[in-house]
Structure formats: structure tokens, C-alpha cells
């Protein structure tokens, strides 16, 4: 094979090259169930109920959300308080936190955390 054959082969291949189709922007989707609760996040086009979201939401997806009318809605989360023993608080019987006693009696102090 001569240098000219190599050059001709190059130009034949170059001229027959077709540019690739334009790249589509990436998908960021949330698939959800009938009640609107998220099932999973994906970059794929799959069957089922979904909404498109932006990249920032996809990366930092909120934990407590629901899909309502095609939009993400943040759910209110109720935090639970609990009683903990400590140096300050309400004096209670040592064996029963539900019995409030005077501070002169033997007691354990409880407060909300």
C-alpha cells in the first residue's frame, strides 16, 4: 500500500463521516406512586409517573417531599420531644417519671429535650 493509497483512504473515510446526532440534555426525573410519594430518582426515560426536576434538586433531593399537581411539595415534619434526666427540670419520683414530687424529697429532675 502506497502513501497515496493511505491518503486516499483517509479522505474517503473523512468525507463519508457523518456528525453524531446532537446530544440531548441529561434527564433528571423523580418517579412517584399514585399517592405522590417518590419511588426513585433516575436519568433514564422509564415508564411510569414522573416529573422532571433540575440538576440541583436532583443532587440535593429533599427527604420529605410529595408530588402534587406535577410539582414537588415539601412535607411538614413533626419532631418528637422526649424527657431526659438532668440537673434542672421538674422533680419526679425516682421510680416513676409521671409522679411529680417536692424538691425536698428524693427525686430525679426531668426536662424536655
N, C-alpha and C positions, 0 to 999 in steps of 0.2 A: 504494500500500500504506500503510495507516494504522499508527499506533503500536500500536493494539490487535492488528492482524494480526501485527505483528512480535513482540509479547509472546506471543500465542497460539502462533506458530510456535516460539518459544524453549521454551515449556513442553511442547509436543508432542514436540519433539526431546529435551528433558531427561528426560521421563518414559519415553521409549522407549529411552533409553540403557541398555545392559546393561554391567555392570562386566566388565573383561577377566578372563580366567582367571588364577588365581593364578600368579605367576611361580615357575618351578621353580628350585631352587638350581643354580648352574653345575656342569657336569661337569668333572672333572679326571681324564683317563684316560691310561694307558700301554698302547699296543698292542704286542704282542710276538709273536715267531715260535714255532715248535714247540719250539725249544731253550730258550726263555725269555728270549732277548735282546731288549731294547727295539727297536722299529722307529721309533715316533714318539709324541709327546705331542699331545693334542688336547682340545678342549672339545666335540667333536661325538660323536654316537652313530652309530658306523660298524660294519659287520660285521667280525668277526674276534675273536681272543683279546685280552682286555684286563683290566686291573684298575683300580679306582677308587682314586685317591690324594687326599690333602688338598692344599690350595692351597699350603702352604709347600713341600711336596715337589715340587709341580709347578713352582714358581718357581725353586727351587734344586735341580733334578734332579741326583742324583749321576751321575758319569760312568761308573763301573764297577759296574753292577748287573745282576742277572738275576732273573727272576720264577720263584720256586719255591713250589709249593703255594699259589698265589694271593697271595704276599707278595713284596715286594722284598727281595733278599738282596744285601748288599754283597760284591763280589768282592775277593779279596786281590790287590794289585798288587805285583809284584816290580820294584823299582828296580834299574837296571843301574849298576854302578860302572865307572869307567874309570881308566886310568893317565894321569897328567898330569906333565909335566916341571916341576921346581921347585927351590927352594933346599934342600929337605930331602927325604929318601927314600932309596931303595935305589940305589946307584951301578951303572949299566949301561953297556955299551959304547955309544959314540956312534952307531954304525950299526945296533945290534940290541938292542932292549929286553929280549930274552929271555936275554941273556948278562950275568950279574952279574959285576962286576969289583971289584978293591980300590979304595979311595978314593984311593990314591996314583997310580993310572993315570988317563989321560984318560977322563972319564966324563960322563954326564948322570944326574942324580938323578931318579927317578920315584917317585910316590906315588899312592895311590888317592884318587879324588875321589868 
